[in-house]
């Protein structure tokens, strides 16, 4: 029996990606452009295989709403 939560695992990966790809100084908001976030999230969700395309699209719609309020940038706190 696996206790793995695919969404939590994916979000942890996305947090690390934001911290690696940001141009913010260390300890900053770790912002990345929505387009980059969306591409990575969609790719990782698709190879995971346990997160549906519908779930992925719904999640990204919510993230886009938040990013639009921050000049198109996704912050870790958005997810």
Secondary structure, DSSP 8 states (H G I E B T S, - for coil): -----HHHHHHHHHHHHHHHH--S-TTS---EEHHHHHHHHHHHHHHH-SS-HHHHHHHHHHHHHHHHTTTTEE-GGG-
